[in-house]
Amino acid sequence: MKISIFGLGYVGCVLAAGLASLGHNIIGIDINSEKVEVIKKGKSPVVEKDLDKYIKKYVELKKIEATTNSKEAVLNSEMSFVCVGTPAKKDGSLDLEHTKKVCEGIGKALKLKNSYHIIVFKSTMFPGSVENLLIPIIENNSGKKASKDFGVCHNPEFLREGSAVYDFFNPSTTVIGCLDEKSERIVEELFKDIKAPIAKTSIKVAEMIKYANNSFHGLKVAFANEIGNICKKSNIDSHELMKIFCMDEKLNISSSYLKPGVPFGGSCLTKDSSALIDEAKKEGLNVPLLEAIKKSNESHIDVCANIILGTNKKKIGILGLSFKEGTDDLRSSAMIAIVKKLVDRGLNIKIYDKNVLLSQKFGANKKIIEEEFPHLMNLFCPTIRDVVNGSEAIVIKNKDDDFKILTKLIKESQIVIDFVRMFEKKEIKGEYVGLCW
Ligand SMILES: NC(=O)c1ccc[n+]([C@@H]2O[C@H](COP(=O)([O-])OP(=O)(O)OC[C@H]3O[C@@H](n4cnc5c(N)ncnc54)[C@H](O)[C@@H]3O)[C@@H](O)[C@H]2O)c1
């Protein structure tokens, strides 16, 4: 395939080398004529392990060319990758000037072209940038329509400088966000020899994943550092500790606890986080990340309450009160805090939780109820049906299989507020409100 690559920086050069070695013919375009000249001489304009070798080989084989002429490049290729910089402005906001300029040029060239062309964005940009800003620029300059006359994809880049060439051939995942199936198929085919799981998705998800990934990487670094600081004070080898931490691939280094939903609760997570922060402070250590986790969880309780209050309904049914399904444990249950806020606002609440009802007979949770919410048990109903029949909006707090019956019980006039992604929108007859989705 003939492929043009806009932007010959770290991402563009590595992509050029990688795609050339997969058998494609590359035209690299940069506004910086010095970079173009360096590539023409068979050298890499950026310092990156093994890149020089690849560029030399494929320039000599005439599989990589470089130019400053964007029009010729688009007219002589079937696909264009956009790898130009998306720096931060002085105020920290995203600067899309380079991508806008590239799209203008691609649009003008497409006006002169009859065959189908695919534009694949690799540059990191905030969700909505491609669809709301860049596609209209290409359409206005070409007089053509996205999806119909040309394809558009976002294929975020996950390389790490220093091992970028290795990362090209060994990515963790290949994410392809597309507008249409035709371009999705062609881009998927392009990466068929790269052994990595492929995630096909929308352009917006593809744009967002890079931000989620990088925030998570930052979170991990800061977390390891704060734990390290606490370890050092207690004469514990933090590297030995984190090695053992990482051996747990079920709960620690895994997809566990990574589903958007209700605030965390239960006795252990809450009390142990508080104790660790307390100990760190006693040692004179600053642990802003660990403190922020607690604050974030508390503010998520408000998010939950505000979603319910936002429906303006007065009769609210709650399915599940314990801190998670399969237990009666009410210690640090976020739902108790949420119910309290709703009762304070004068709402009429009905609750069903079979585990809490059952264990209450044996006096479990007695102390918490007495201390936190003495009238809590008066809000309980004996069946799910009682809660549903007496409510205008029903909140699902726990992913209990018994609650699946809701698809049959719910009427069109009722609202289902799903805090645990028990249902998809289409399964619910009435209005469906998701918590963070
Ligand atoms: N560097 C990384 O590790 C990395 C990793 C993942 C994603 N990204 C993202 O990829 C994008 C590119 O990053 P980079 O590090 O390669 O940037 P870079 O600054 O090294 O390279 C960008 C290149 O684009 C060129 N350019 C600017 N305007 C142009 C135009 N109108 N036409 C043609 N070329 C133009 C510049 O001259 C420069 O050579 C950014 O959005 C970045 O956030 C970078």
The ligand as an ORCA input file, in Angstrom:
! r2SCAN-3c Opt
* xyz 0 1
  N       6.441     11.030     21.404
  C       5.741     10.107     21.988
  O       6.237      9.297     22.796
  C       4.282      9.948     21.674
  C       3.632      8.760     22.046
  C       2.282      8.627     21.747
  C       1.599      9.646     21.112
  N       2.242     10.806     20.803
  C       1.466     11.849     20.124
  O       1.780     11.812     18.729
  C       1.809     13.120     18.193
  C       3.181     13.407     17.613
  O       4.135     13.338     18.636
  P       5.702     13.415     18.349
  O       6.365     13.205     19.651
  O       6.041     12.542     17.194
  O       5.824     14.947     17.912
  P       7.105     15.702     17.299
  O       7.021     17.115     17.760
  O       8.340     14.921     17.542
  O       6.825     15.652     15.750
  C       5.790     16.349     15.119
  C       6.259     16.719     13.709
  O       5.170     17.277     13.020
  C       5.694     18.262     12.135
  N       4.618     19.134     11.662
  C       4.011     20.159     12.325
  N       3.087     20.713     11.535
  C       3.104     20.035     10.357
  C       2.356     20.131      9.153
  N       1.409     21.060      8.991
  N       2.627     19.248      8.169
  C       3.577     18.304      8.326
  N       4.320     18.170      9.451
  C       4.087     19.022     10.450
  C       6.758     18.956     12.974
  O       7.667     19.687     12.191
  C       7.384     17.741     13.675
  O       8.466     17.236     12.940
  C       1.406     14.045     19.333
  O       0.017     14.232     19.296
  C       1.794     13.263     20.566
  O       1.031     13.643     21.704
  C       3.573     10.968     21.040
*
